[in-house]
Amino acid sequence: MRILFFMSHSGYGRNFEWTLRELAERGHEVHLVFDKDKGLGGLIAGLEREYPGLSVGPGPEIPLDDWSTVAKAWRIWLDYLRYLDSVFDEAPKLRARGGRRVPAGLRSPTAWLARQFPRAFRVFRTACERAHAGFPLSIAVREFVERHSPDLMVITPLLEMASPQPEYLRVGRGVGLPTCVPVASWDNLTTKGLIHDAPDLLTVWNDAQATEAESLHDVAPDRIEVTGAVAYDHWFGWEPTDDRASFCESLGLDPLAPFVLYVGSSSFIAPDEADVALRWVTGLRAANGGRLADLQVLVRPHPQNPMRGQAREHLERLDRVAIHPPKGANPMDAETRSEYFDSIHHCAAVLGVNTSALLEASIVDRPVHTVLEPGYADTQNGTLHFRHLLPENGGMLQVAATVDELAAAISSSLAAGRTASGHNAGFVTRFIRPGGLDRACSPLLAERIEGLFGRAEGTPARVPLGCRVLGLPIATIGRLYLKLVPVAIAVRHGLVHGARGLSRRVVGRVRWLRRRVARVTRRSVRRLAGPLGLEGVIWRRKQMRDLRLRMEALTDSGRPVIAGPFLGEIGFELLYWIPFLRWIAREYPKIGEQLVVVSRGGPRNWYAPLAGRYVDAFELLEPQELTGRRVGLKQRQSASELDLAAELAALASARLGIERAAELPPDALWALYYRNVKREQNAYARAVEAGGATRPGLHSVYRTFEPPPLGPLKGVLPRGDFVAVRFYFRPSFPDTEANRRLAASLIEALSQRTQVVLLNNGMELDEHRDLEVDRDSSITVIHPHMTAADNLEVQSIAISRAKGFLGTYGGLAYLPPHYGVPSVSLLEVAEAVKPWHLALAEAIFSGSPWGSIDVLSTSEERLSERVLELLGPGASGDASTYTARATENAGG
């Protein structure tokens, strides 16, 4: 049986690993399709290598004017209508998030209708749902499905807002394929979007989710099957990797004393979690006359919400408190999973705000505690999934209203030992494994999927005539709008100019003639400028005048200036955007003093000392959401780039308490960049002036970077010299077996001569995929010490202390020379890159204190020898610099 298995992104492989294994071992052919990335995380890549019947590929490419674009916009509104239901009256934060993508002009009247006329609103919402059912099916998705010719389709999680997955389900049902939607997580049915079209089979974890599917999503009971939580199959029967003494000693904790594990929550649930963790820990130690004054605490940050700020620094300074992993870690492989399990297994109790880690602790049978934090009312009791954990609903959570009550509960847990004294067993049986604690859930889900193929009729779903009557006109108007937008803009442009011409004639022939003469004069000057070589001079004068007016407006505003958000390629950021901001700060010092930089991945160090304030986009939106929307922009499937940029700028202002901010978006640079490159491809490279650590250029100031503090890599980097390595696949270095073998062989050859640090981040944050390599004792990995919000910062720490860099030719290859580190990169398809970028890099990185950049072709003879000559022992370089780095690494 051929199964087309759609996942939002490869991170969901963690939830369905054992189901995929079960299906593959039963002989089924499974093709995984990812919406937001090309998807080979380490886990998925390993499964693909292990099972020949399992393959991976990207989702369909959907053009802007496809029917599904209209349907997706309609569903965004429908999802918001769902949150206006009275059941979400006590969940204002969920309601606000649901309306974030809905234009204010539509959001406000909709909310007014729901508030003032609830009965009319319900009728209106039903009509909108029926109209959606009548929308035509996506042509692109239908062709994609027919090309793969599956026997059935599995789609998960389906419920993400602004996701293309509902269209996959509609097409599957429309062409008569059996469809299955397995619920991916405990909160999906209550915190995401709606199930707009019921699949043939919806598999849920338990009876509570079955009730939610019926009441909140109108799924018929005969389409719902309870299979249990397939995501947690591997937790049952698990044994610790390290004994308790070794585990505690590795963290600096006393193995003879108990410790409490604090598990972090997402940034949506707990945006300032370091403050809460500090308040709870210090409060526990001070409560009840200091009976818990010596309590040991292990703090494990959420992988998408690293704890930052002064509260984190206070936590780190407390005795008998360890924060590990320093930035959190997503347990996606055997090593990180074992470390995570050991932290729960060896603790005496678990404490958290609202996170799935509380469920995992209940499986290991540890006491699970929380405090109803007043600041988190919207994300604790204000979320429906949290209520499943409450004792009155059969949950295992021991809830305290105050920290003093928490201290009393923790004391009781410590006195009772490390088990939960019966609190967990009933919850785990009811919520996690309703089929029995000894019965794995993945085989049951696989059986349900197989049974679906046997029982499905295979006939296309019938759309009622009333739905088509409602939906077809709306969809047609929407699609026509998408097709006519470019035409409308052009027509409007023409009408406006026509009206101006008419106005001039009405006002007076004299004014018209004056403007006509001016126009003819400018045209004549332009025609003469070419032969005389003055065209560039004239254009540059106009360009500088426009830029000067824009900068003067920013200066006169007196408001903080949001520079960004920059969400593009690293290479553009390093070679163009940051130097452009440095030039602005030099030419307009007042703007430099007002800059607030917004970027992604934690490259704060690159901008220093340009901006005193920095905000990371991955802290404003959850990484999965931001990544999906960025990739969607490239595929023209998501909201416009301006909408995303404006949303991030508004969130950054709110985080910093800025009421009104001026904006300096990257398009201020792109207008200059494209005109300069169009006029002369190497315009930027030719303009670089000779110098030392600071070099002026065309609207640019290039400057070397200071190495950031060791921070999370303290004690992690190898002693002595090492080479930083990162190979990832892109059009210039495609994912082929030959390139995989070549990169792996170069890493192996290099590791036999020097230490190697792999910079792979272990996350899907863009469309590039890292090369996964087998590693030995001479290869160090740093991805456990990264999060989405600081992955570039951590890579910068390693690169700045390396003796060299080896990897794919792309944006990251431009970073090492900024730290005086030689960069060697590989390129196969030269036509896939712009030559003027490399020309500019070579112009900037010429001479000390910059590092060199060498780009080698994969077809070059004696390539391995050439790489070792540039990076191996005895390679040229500043020996004193390498010695200083080695000393610092050893001291760390």
N, C-alpha and C positions, 0 to 999 in steps of 0.2 A: 504494500500500500504506500502510495506517495503522498506525503503530508507537506503542505505549505504552511510553515510555522512563522507567523509574524510576531516580532517583538519590537517594542518602541526603541530600545537600544540594547547593546550587548550586556549591559549591567544586569538585565533581567535573567541572564544565564545563571546567575547565582540562585535565583528563585526556582528555576526549572531544570537545574543540572541533572537531577536524578530522574526526572521524567524523560528528558532527552536520552539519557543512558538507557532507560527501560525501553523506549520505543526503538532505539537503534539495535539493542540486543534482541528484540523480537523480530528483527529482520525488516523493519520498515525503512523506507527511504525518506529522510527528513531534510527539507531545504529551509534553512533559517533566513529570514528577511528582516533587516533592521531599517527603521525609518530615519533615524537621526545620525547614523554614522555607518561606515562600511564594516564596522563591528567586530573585528577580531581582537577582543581583549584576551588576556592570557588564558582564562578559563575556556572560552569558546574555541580559541585556537587549539588548545590541547584536546578538546572533544573532537574537533574536526580531524586532527591527526590520528586519534585513537579509533574512530569509527568511520570506515570508508563510505558508509551509507549516509553520512551527515555532511551536508554542504552549506555554504554561507554565501549570501549575496546582498546587494543593496536593494532598497525598495524601488518602486516605479518612479520614473521621472514625470512629474505632473506639470503640464504647462499652466501658465497663469489663467488662460481663458477656458480651462477645463470645467466641466460641470461641477466637479468636486470642490473647486475653489469657492464657488457660490455656496455649496452645501456646507463647507467647513465654516464659512462666515456665519451662516444661519445657525449652525450648531453652537457656535460661541455664544450667541444670544440665547439660545434655548438652555444652555448650561447655566447661564445667569438667571434665567427665569426659574430654574429649579431651586436656586438658593434664595429666592424670594418667598418660597413656601414657609408656612408658619413653623415647620419643624426646625428651621434654621434661625428662628428668632433669637435664640440664645447662643448663636455661633456667628457673631458679627464679623470676626476676622475671616472666616471661611466665605461669608457672603461678600466681603470686600474683595477678596482674592478672585472670586468668581466673576466679578464685574470689572476686573482690571483691564481686560481687553475690549470691553464694550465701550464705544464712544459715549462721552458724557451726554451728548444731545439725545441719545437713545436710552442711556441708563437711567437718567433722572425721571422721565415720564413713565418708564416701565415700572420703576419702584413706586412712583406715585399711584399708578393704577392698582398695583398689588396691595398697597396700604389702604387706599380709600374704597376700593370696590373688589373685595376678595373673590366674590362669586363670578363677577365678570372677568376677572383676571384668570380664573381657572378655565373658563370657557375659551378665552383668548389663547391661553397656553396650549390647550388641547388642539385648537385650530392650527396653531403654529407647528405642533408636532406632526399633525396630519399633512400639512403642506410639505414638511421635510420628507415624509414618506413618498410623496409624489414627485420629488426631484428626479430627473433622469440620472442614470448611472454614469460614473466616470468612464470616459472612453479609454484613457490611458491605463487605468487600473484594470479594466476588463481585458485589454490586450495583454497586460502583464500576466494576469491569471491564466488566460488561455494559452499563453506561450509556455507556461510551466505545466499545464495540464495536470493539476493535482487530483487526488481522489477525495480529499477533504482539506479544510482550512482550519487552523488553530490561530487565534488572535489574542494577544495579551499585551498590555493591561486593558486596552480599548478605551479606558475611561479618562485618559489624560485630556485636558482641555486644549483645543486647537490642534488635536492630533488628526492625522489622515486615516487612522485605523478604522473609524466607523465606516468610511467609504469602502475599505476592503471587505468589511462584513456585509455591507449592502450589495456589493458586486457578487460576493460569494453566494448570498441568498438569491440574488437576481438571476444567476446562471444555473442555479439548482445544485450547488455543491453543499454538502453537509458542513456546518460551521460550529466551532466550539470556542468558547471564551472561558479560560480558567482564570479565576480571580487571583491576582498576583500577591496581594498583601492584605493585612488585616484592616487597613483604613481605606482601601480603594473605593468601596461602594458608598462611602459617606463623605469623602473629602475631595473627590475629583468631579468629573462630568457625569453625564447621563448615559445610560444604555438606550440609544434612540431606536435601534432595531434589535429585537430579541434574537439571539442566535438559536440554532437548533438545540444546543446544550450549553448551559452555564454551570460550571463547576465551582462550588463554594467550599469554604473551610468547614462550616458548621451550620447548625440550625439558625443561629442568630444572623449570619450573613444571608441565609436563605430568606429569612423574614425581611431583611433590608432590600434584597433583590425584588421581592414581591411588592413591598409597600412604597419604596422610593423609586423603583425603576420599572414597575408594572410588568415584570417578567412572570409568565404563567408558571404555576408550581410544577407542571409536568415537564417543563424545560430545565428544571434545576436539579442538580445532583450534588450531594454532600460527599466530598472525597477526603476532607482533612487538609491540613496545611502541608502541601508538598515541599514547601521551601525549607521545612525543618526536619526532614527525614534523617539527615546525617547527624542531628543532635542526639538522637536516641542511641544508647549503647556506646557513646563516645567515651574514650579514656584520655586523661591528661598526658601531654607529651613530657613535661618536666614535673619532678616531684615538688612538693610545696617549698621545701628549703631552698632548692635551686632557683625556683621562680621568684621567691621573695628576695633572696640575696641579689639577684640580677637587677632588682628595682630599688635596692637600698632599704628594704623593709625588714623588720624583725620576723624571722620565720616562726618564732615561738609565740608571737602575739597575733591575734586575729586582725583582719583588716576589712573595711567596708569598701565596696566598689561603687564609685559614682559613674553612671553611664550617661553620656551626653545625648542631647536631642538635636533635631535639625534646626537651622536658623529660622525657619518659619515658626516653629514651636517655641524656641527659646533664643531670641536674638542676642541677648546679653547674658549668656549662660555663665560666663566666668564670675560675674558678680553674684549670681545665685549660688553657685557652687561654693564660693568663698563664704558667703553668709551662712549657708547650711553647715559647712565644716566647722567654722569658728563657733557658731551657735551650739552645735552638738557638744563641742568640748567645754563650753561654758555652762551648759544647762545642768540642772539637778546638782548644784553644788560642785561641779567639776568632776563628777563621777566618770565621765568619758574624756577627761583631759588628755589622756595618753592614746586616744583612739587613732589607729593607723587608717589612712584613706588612700586608695588608688583611684585616680581620676582618669577616665578614658574618654577623651573628646570624641564627638561625632565626626565622622570623616568629612562631612560637608559643612561643619560648623566648628572650626578650630577656635579655642578660647584665646582671646587676645586682650591687650590693654593692661592697665595697672592691676586689676583684680587677678589676672593670670600671674603677674609678677609676684603679688602677695602670696598666692597659693604656692608658687615654686619655692618661696622662702620659708614656708611653714615646715617645722620638723614633722617627720613621720607622714609626709604627704608626697606621693609620687604621681607625676603626670606621664602616662605612657599608653600608647605611642604619643610622642609630643604633639603631633598634629592630627591624631586619630588615624585610623586605617580601615579601609573597606576589606573585610575578610573574603577575598576572592580566590586565594590559593591555599595550598596545604599549610604553608608556614604561618600566614596571617590568621587563618582559621584556628590553627592549634593554639596560637598565642591568645586569641580572643577567648576560646573555650577555657584555657587554663586560668585566665583572669577571673572568670565566673566560678569555675570549679573550686579554686583555692580560697575564695573570699568567704566571709562569714555572713554577709548580707549585701543586697544590691539596692541602690538608691538612684532615682532619676525623676525627670519631669514628666515626659510622655514620649516614649520611644519603643521600638520593637525589641530593644535589648531587654526590656522588662519581661517580655514573653519568653525570650531565650533563657533568662534566669529562672523562670518558673519551670522550664523543662529540666534544668539541672537541679531543681528542687532547692533553691536558695530563697531565703526570705526576701520579699520585694517590697520596698517602701517608697513613699513619696510624701511631699508636703503640698497642700493646695495653696500655691503661691498666688497672692492677690494680683500681681502683675501679669500672671499667665492664666487668668480665669478664662480668657477666650480660647486658649489652646490646651486647656485641661478639660474641665467640665463643659467648656464651650465647643468641644468636638465630640461627635457621636461615638467615634471608635474608642475614645478614652473611657467611656462609661462601661464598656464591656469588662474593664479591669476592676471595677468597683465591687466591693463585697456584696452590696445589695442586689447586684446583677449576676451574682455567681462568680465574681472575679477573685483573683488572688492577692490584689494589691492591698497593703496595709497603709491606710491613708491617715495622715496627721494634718490637723488644722494649723499647727504652729510648730516651730522648731523644738520647743520644749516637749510637745507631744511626740515628735519624732525621736527625741533622745530617749524617752521612756520606751518607745517601741523597739528602738535599736538595742537598748539594754536587754529587753526581753529576748530578742533574737540571739544576742551573744550568749545569754545564759542557757538558751535551749540548744545551742550547737548550730552547726551549719545547715541543717535541714529546716524546712519551713513548717514543720509540725502539722502537716495536713492541709495547709492553706492552698497548696499548688495542685494536688492530685486531681481534685474535682474539676478545677479550671482547665488543666491540660487535657483531661479526658473529654470535657465538653467542647472546648474551643479549638484545640490543636489536633487531637486524634480521636474524633468521636466514634470511629470504627473500632477502637481498642488500642491501648498503649503499645501492644506488641504487633500491631499491624501497620506496616509502612504505607504511606499515602500515595507515593508515586506509581506503584503497580496498579493501584485502584484507578488513578487518573488515566493511565495507559489503557486499562480495560474499558473505561467509559468512552475513550476516544475510538477504540476499535469497535465497540458496540454501536457508536454513532454511525459509522460507515455502514454497518449491517442493517440498521433500522431506518436510515434516511430514505426518503422517497426519490430524491434526485431530480425533482421537478422545480422549475423556477418559482420563487415566491410570488404570489399574486398581489398586485397593488390595487386597492379599491379605487373605483372610478372617482369618488369624491376626493380622494387624496391627490389624484392626478390633476383634477380640475383646479384644486387649490395650489398645488406645487409647481406645475409646469409654467404658468405665467410668471410666477415669482422667479423661478430659476432662469427662464428665458430673458427676463429683464436684467437680472444680475449678470448673466453671461454676456448679453449685449452691451451692458455697461463696461465690462472688462475689455471687450473688443474695441469699444468706441472711445475709451479713455484717451489714448494717444491722439485720435482724430479730434475729440472734443477740445483737447488742449490746443491743437493747431488752429482749429476754427476760432476758439476764443481769442487766441493771439491775433488772428487776422481781423476779427471784429473789433477788438480794442484799438488796433492800429488804424483800422478804417474809420472808426468813430473819431479818433484823434485828428485824422486828416480832414474829416468833415467839419470838425470843430474849428480847425484852423481856417478853412475856407469861409465858414460863417463869421468868425471873428474878424477876418480881413485878409485880403489878398496879399497885403504887404508882409504880414507875419509869415504867411506860407512861402512867399518868394524868398524871404530871408533864410528860412530853414532849408529851403531847397538849394539855395546857393551854398549854404554851409555843408550840406550833404555832398553836393557835387565837388566842393573844394576838398573835403576829406577823402573822397574817392580818388580824386586826382593825385593827392599827396601819397596815398597808398600805392597807386600805380607807379608813381615815380620813385617811391622808396625802395622797391625791389631792385631795379638796376643800379641804384646808387648805394645799395647796402645799408639802408637806413630803416628797413622794415622792423628788424628786431629792436632797434632803439625806440621807435615809436610805440611798439607794443609794450615794451618793458616800462615805458613812462606811464602808459595807461594802467598797466598792471600794478605798478607801485602806488599810483594815485588811489586806486580802488582799495588796495590793501591798507594804505595809510588811513583812509577814511574809516575803514572797519576797525582798525586798532584804536584810533582816536575816540570812536564811539564807546569802545570798551573802557578806555581810560576815563572818559568823562562820566561813565555810569557810576563809578565809585563802588560798584558791587563786586563781590567775589566772582571770579571767572572760572566756570567749569570747563576745563580743557579735556575734551573727549566727549563721550566715552570712546576709547580706542579699542576696537574689537577685531581688528584685522590681523594680517600676517605679521609675525615677529620681525621679518626683514624690513617691512615698511616702517615699523615702529622705530627700529634702530637706525636705519639709514636716512629716514626722511622726517618722521613726525617729531621725535625727540629733538633732533638738531633744529627743526623749524621752531619749536617752542623755545629753545635756548636763544635763537636769533631774536625772537619776539621779546624775550626777557632782557636782552642786551639793548635793543632799539627802543623798547617801551618799558622802562624799569617799573613803572606803577603797575602794569599788567603782571609782570613777573612776581611782584609782591602779593598779588591777589589770586594767583593761580591755585586751583584745586584740581588735581589730576585724577581722572577716572580711567583705569585700565583694567586688565584681567590677568589673573595668575600670580599677582604679587611682585611685579617688577619695580617696586618703589625705589630700589637702589639705582636703577637706570636713570631716574629723573633727578636724583640728588645732585646738588642742593637746589635744584630748580624750583621745586614746589614744597612748601612746608606741610601741605595737607594732601593726603592720598586716600582714595576710596577704591576698593576692589569690587568690580562688577559681580564677581562670584559670591560676594557677601551681601549683595543687594537682591539678587535672584538666585534661586537654587541652581547649582551647576547643571543639572540635567535639563532644566527648563531653558536656561540661557544658551546652552550648547545646542539644544534642539532648535531654538529660534534663530541662532546664528547660521546653522546649516540650512535651515529652511529659507533664509534670505538668499543664500547662494542658489537654491533650487527654485526660488520665486514661489515658495509655497506658504510662507509665513507672513506675518504683519510686516509693514514696510519698515525699512531701516530707520527712517526718521521717527516712527512711532517707538521703536525699541530704544533709540538713542534718547529721545525725550523722556521716556519712562525711567531710564537709568539716571539721567541727569536730575529728574525730580526726586528719585529715591536717595541719591547722593546728597542733595540739598537738605532733605528731611533728616537724614542721618546726622549731618553736621549742624543742624539747627539753623540753616540759612533760609530766610524767608523769601528773598528774591535774589537770584543769581543771574549774571550774564553768561553767555555761552560762547565757547570757542571750539566748534566741532571740527573733526578732521577734514570736512569738505572745504574749510578755509585753505588747507594745504593742497587738496587734490586739484582745485582749479588752477593753481600755479604749476603743480607737477605736470599735469597733462599738457598744458600749453607749452611748458618748457621742453618736455620730451618730444612733443610733436614738432616743435621748431628745430630742435637738434637733440638727437637721442642721448648724446654724451654731455649735454649741457651741464649737468650736476658734476660729473667727473672733472670736466675741464675747469670748473670754477673753484675746485679745492685748492687752497693756498698752502704752501709749505709751512711747517711749524712743528711744535712739539706735541704736548698733551692736548692742546686746544688749537683747532684749525678752522678758520672761516671758510664759508662756501656760499653757494647760491641760496639766499634766504635760509642759511643754515650755519650753525656753529657746532662742529664736531669735537667731542671731548671724551677722554678715557674715563673709565669708571673706577671708583675705589672698591676694593673687595668688601663684600658685606661681612658682618660678624658670622662666626661659625654656627651659632644658634642651634637648630635642630640636628645639625651634622656634627656637633661636638662629640668626639669619641667614636664617630662612625667612619670617617674617611680613613684610608690606609695611612700608615706611617711611611714617610718617604715619598718619592715621586710616584705619580700615577697619571694615566691618560683618561680623560673623560670621553665616553663613547655614547652616541645615540644614532642608530639607523632607523629611519622610518620611511614608509613608502608614500610616494607622491608621483605625479605624472613624469617628472624628470628622473625618478628612480623607482620604476614601477615594481609591483609585487609579482616577481617571477621567481621560479625556482633557481635560476642562475644567479639572480641578485641575492637571494637568501643564502645560497652556498657561499658566494663571494664575501658577503659581509660577515658571515659566521667564521669563515676561514681567516679573515683579517683580524677579527677579535681574538680568535684562538692563538694566532701567531703573535699578536701583540701581548697577550696575557702570559706567554711563555718567556717574555723578556722584561716585562714591567707590570706593575699593578694596574688594574683597569677598574674604573667606576662607571657603571651603566646609569645613564640619566633617564631611562624610561620612566614615565610617570604612572603607569598602570591604570590610567583613566582614559575615557573617550571624551576629550574636550574639543576635538575638531574632527575633520574628515581624514586625518592622517593616522596610519596604523604603525605602531612600533614593531620592530623585529624582536621576536622572543628568542633568546639564546640559552643554551645550557651553560651553567656557570660552575666554576670550581673555586678553590680557596683564594685564587689570585684575582677574582672578580667580585667587586662589592656592588650591591644594589642599594638605592636610596629611596625607592618609591614608598616604602612603609613610613617614611618621615615626611611625606608630602600630602598636601590637600589640594583641591582645585584652586583655592584662593591663594596658595603660596608655591605652586609647583615651579613657576619660573624663578622665584626667589631661591628655592632650594637648589635648582639646577645651576643658578648663578654662583651660589656658594661653592659648589663642587668645581665648576669650570674655572673660577677665579683662583683656585689653589692647585689646578692641574698643570702638568708640564706641557700638555698639548690636548687637542680635541680631534676626534675622528668621527665622521658621521655622514649623513646625507647632505648634499648641497641644497641648502634652503635657508630660511630665516635664521635658524639657530646657529648656523655656521658663521654668521656675522658677529655673534656675541663674544666668543673668546678673544679676538684681537682687542676688544675694548678693555680687557683686563691684562693686556700684554701677553696673551697666551696664543701660540701658533694654532691655526685652524687648518685641518686637512679634511676635505670632503669629496664625495664621489658623485658623479653625474653620468647618466647613461643617455638620456634623450635631451640633447642640447637645445632642440627646437622648443622644448617645453619651458624654457626660462628666458628672461629678458636680459640680453647681454649688457645693457647699460647699468644694471644693478651691480654686476661683478666689476665693471669698469669703475664705478663709484667706490666700491669697497676697496679695490686695489689702490685707488688714489688716496683714500683716507688712511689705510693701514700701511703706508709706506714709511718705514723708518721707526726708530725708537721714539717713545715708549710703547708704541702700538705693536700688537702681535701680527705675524704674517698670515696671509690666507692663500692656500693652494687648493685649486679645484682640479681633480684628476678624473679622467674618463675611465669608465669601467672597462673599456677595450684597450687601455694602455698596456703595452708589454711590460713585464716585470713589475706589475702594479704592487704586489706585496712587498717586494724589495724597496720600491720607492716610498711606500707608506712607512716601513720600518726605518728607512733612512731619515725621514722627516720627523718621526715620533719616537723611535726606539731609543735604547741606551746609546749615548754618544751623539744624539741629535743636537744640532746647534741651538743655542739659546743662552739666556742669561743665567749662568750657574748660581750666582748669588741669590737671584730671585727664587730659583727652585729650592735652594737650601733653606731660605726663609720660609717658604711654604711648607716644606717637609718638617721643619722645626715646629711650626704652628700646628700642623696636623698631629704630630706626635704629642705635643703638649695638650691637645684637645682630648 
